[in-house]
């Protein structure tokens, strides 16, 4: 019986270690993805601001029809 009990303990410890390793791996992956997401959001906000600064003011726009240039 003692052998079975020690095998069960060893399996339990191995399973616990595996789960803890998996949790640590997922935590680090979440950290990396969060960092990349923050960088992307920052870049996109800067890009959007630059694009908006170059955009023409809202209002009526002239039609650009080829036959008007004749």
LONUSE-234295 format. One record per atom (N, C-alpha, C): x, y, z; atom name. Coordinates in steps of 0.05 Angstrom, whole numbers, plus 5000, padded with zeros to 4 digits. Example, Ala and Ser with C-alpha at 12.3 -4.5 7.8 and 13.67 -1.06 7.14 Angstrom:
BEGIN
((5264; 4886; 5156); N)
((5246; 4910; 5156); CA)
((5264; 4934; 5156); C)
((5257; 4955; 5142); N)
((5273; 4979; 5143); CA)
((5258; 5001; 5157); C)
END
This chain:
BEGIN
((5016; 4976; 5000); N)
((5000; 5000; 5000); CA)
((5017; 5025; 5000); C)
((5039; 5024; 5015); N)
((5056; 5047; 5016); CA)
((5067; 5055; 4989); C)
((5073; 5035; 4973); N)
((5084; 5040; 4946); CA)
((5063; 5055; 4929); C)
((5038; 5046; 4930); N)
((5017; 5060; 4915); CA)
((5013; 5088; 4925); C)
((5015; 5092; 4951); N)
((5012; 5118; 4962); CA)
((5034; 5137; 4953); C)
((5059; 5127; 4953); N)
((5081; 5143; 4944); CA)
((5080; 5149; 4914); C)
((5070; 5130; 4898); N)
((5067; 5134; 4869); CA)
((5046; 5156; 4865); C)
((5024; 5154; 4880); N)
((5003; 5175; 4878); CA)
((5013; 5202; 4885); C)
((5030; 5204; 4906); N)
((5041; 5230; 4914); CA)
((5060; 5240; 4892); C)
((5076; 5223; 4880); N)
((5095; 5231; 4859); CA)
((5079; 5241; 4835); C)
((5058; 5227; 4828); N)
((5042; 5235; 4805); CA)
((5028; 5262; 4811); C)
((5018; 5265; 4835); N)
((5006; 5290; 4843); CA)
((5025; 5314; 4842); C)
((5049; 5309; 4852); N)
((5069; 5330; 4851); CA)
((5077; 5337; 4822); C)
((5080; 5316; 4806); N)
((5086; 5321; 4777); CA)
((5064; 5336; 4763); C)
((5039; 5329; 4769); N)
((5016; 5342; 4757); CA)
((5015; 5371; 4766); C)
((5020; 5376; 4792); N)
((5019; 5403; 4803); CA)
((5041; 5420; 4790); C)
((5065; 5408; 4787); N)
((5087; 5423; 4775); CA)
((5081; 5430; 4746); C)
((5068; 5411; 4732); N)
((5061; 5416; 4704); CA)
((5040; 5438; 4701); C)
((5021; 5438; 4719); N)
((5000; 5459; 4718); CA)
((5012; 5486; 4725); C)
((5030; 5487; 4745); N)
((5043; 5512; 4753); CA)
((5060; 5522; 4730); C)
((5074; 5504; 4716); N)
((5090; 5512; 4693); CA)
((5073; 5523; 4670); C)
((5050; 5510; 4666); N)
((5031; 5519; 4645); CA)
((5020; 5547; 4652); C)
((5014; 5551; 4678); N)
((5004; 5577; 4686); CA)
((5025; 5599; 4683); C)
((5050; 5592; 4690); N)
((5072; 5612; 4687); CA)
((5076; 5618; 4657); C)
((5074; 5598; 4640); N)
((5078; 5603; 4611); CA)
((5055; 5620; 4600); C)
((5031; 5615; 4608); N)
((5008; 5631; 4599); CA)
((5010; 5659; 4610); C)
((5019; 5663; 4634); N)
((5023; 5690; 4645); CA)
((5043; 5706; 4629); C)
((5065; 5693; 4622); N)
((5086; 5707; 4607); CA)
((5076; 5713; 4579); C)
((5061; 5695; 4567); N)
((5049; 5700; 4540); CA)
((5029; 5723; 4541); C)
((5013; 5723; 4562); N)
((4994; 5745; 4565); CA)
((5008; 5772; 4568); C)
((5030; 5772; 4583); N)
((5046; 5796; 4586); CA)
((5057; 5806; 4559); C)
((5067; 5787; 4543); N)
((5079; 5795; 4517); CA)
((5057; 5805; 4499); C)
((5034; 5792; 4498); N)
((5012; 5800; 4481); CA)
((5002; 5828; 4490); C)
((5000; 5832; 4516); N)
((4991; 5858; 4526); CA)
((5010; 5880; 4519); C)
((5036; 5875; 4520); N)
((5056; 5895; 4513); CA)
((5054; 5902; 4483); C)
((5051; 5881; 4466); N)
((5048; 5886; 4438); CA)
((5023; 5901; 4431); C)
((5001; 5894; 4445); N)
((4976; 5908; 4441); CA)
((4978; 5938; 4449); C)
((4992; 5943; 4471); N)
((4995; 5971; 4480); CA)
((5012; 5987; 4460); C)
((5033; 5974; 4449); N)
((5049; 5988; 4429); CA)
((5033; 5993; 4404); C)
((5017; 5973; 4395); N)
((5001; 5977; 4371); CA)
((4980; 5999; 4376); C)
((4967; 6000; 4399); N)
((4948; 6021; 4404); CA)
((4961; 6049; 4404); C)
((4985; 6051; 4416); N)
((4999; 6076; 4416); CA)
((5006; 6085; 4388); C)
((5017; 6066; 4372); N)
((5024; 6072; 4344); CA)
((4999; 6081; 4328); C)
((4977; 6066; 4332); N)
((4953; 6072; 4317); CA)
((4942; 6100; 4325); C)
((4943; 6107; 4350); N)
((4934; 6133; 4359); CA)
((4951; 6155; 4347); C)
((4977; 6152; 4346); N)
((4994; 6172; 4333); CA)
((4989; 6174; 4303); C)
((4985; 6151; 4290); N)
((4980; 6151; 4261); CA)
((4954; 6164; 4255); C)
((4933; 6159; 4271); N)
((4907; 6171; 4267); CA)
((4909; 6201; 4270); C)
((4923; 6210; 4290); N)
((4926; 6239; 4294); CA)
((4940; 6252; 4270); C)
((4961; 6239; 4260); N)
((4975; 6250; 4236); CA)
((4957; 6251; 4212); C)
((4941; 6229; 4208); N)
((4923; 6229; 4185); CA)
((4902; 6250; 4187); C)
((4891; 6254; 4211); N)
((4870; 6274; 4215); CA)
((4881; 6302; 4211); C)
((4906; 6307; 4217); N)
((4918; 6333; 4214); CA)
((4922; 6340; 4184); C)
((4925; 6320; 4167); N)
((4928; 6324; 4138); CA)
((4902; 6325; 4123); C)
((4880; 6316; 4136); N)
((4855; 6315; 4122); CA)
((4844; 6343; 4117); C)
((4830; 6346; 4094); N)
((4817; 6372; 4088); CA)
((4795; 6377; 4107); C)
((4789; 6402; 4112); N)
((4766; 6408; 4129); CA)
((4740; 6398; 4116); C)
((4721; 6391; 4133); N)
((4696; 6381; 4123); CA)
((4681; 6404; 4109); C)
((4666; 6397; 4089); N)
((4651; 6417; 4074); CA)
((4647; 6408; 4046); C)
((4634; 6424; 4029); N)
((4629; 6415; 4002); CA)
((4655; 6412; 3986); C)
((4656; 6391; 3971); N)
((4680; 6386; 3955); CA)
((4673; 6389; 3925); C)
((4690; 6401; 3910); N)
((4684; 6404; 3881); CA)
((4684; 6377; 3867); C)
((4668; 6374; 3847); N)
((4667; 6349; 3832); CA)
((4691; 6349; 3813); C)
((4705; 6327; 3811); N)
((4728; 6325; 3793); CA)
((4719; 6306; 3770); C)
((4706; 6318; 3750); N)
((4696; 6302; 3728); CA)
((4714; 6307; 3704); C)
((4723; 6286; 3690); N)
((4741; 6290; 3667); CA)
((4731; 6308; 3646); C)
((4705; 6308; 3639); N)
((4696; 6325; 3617); CA)
((4695; 6354; 3624); C)
((4698; 6362; 3649); N)
((4700; 6390; 3656); CA)
((4727; 6402; 3650); C)
((4747; 6385; 3645); N)
((4774; 6395; 3639); CA)
((4779; 6400; 3610); C)
((4759; 6397; 3593); N)
((4762; 6400; 3564); CA)
((4764; 6429; 3556); C)
END
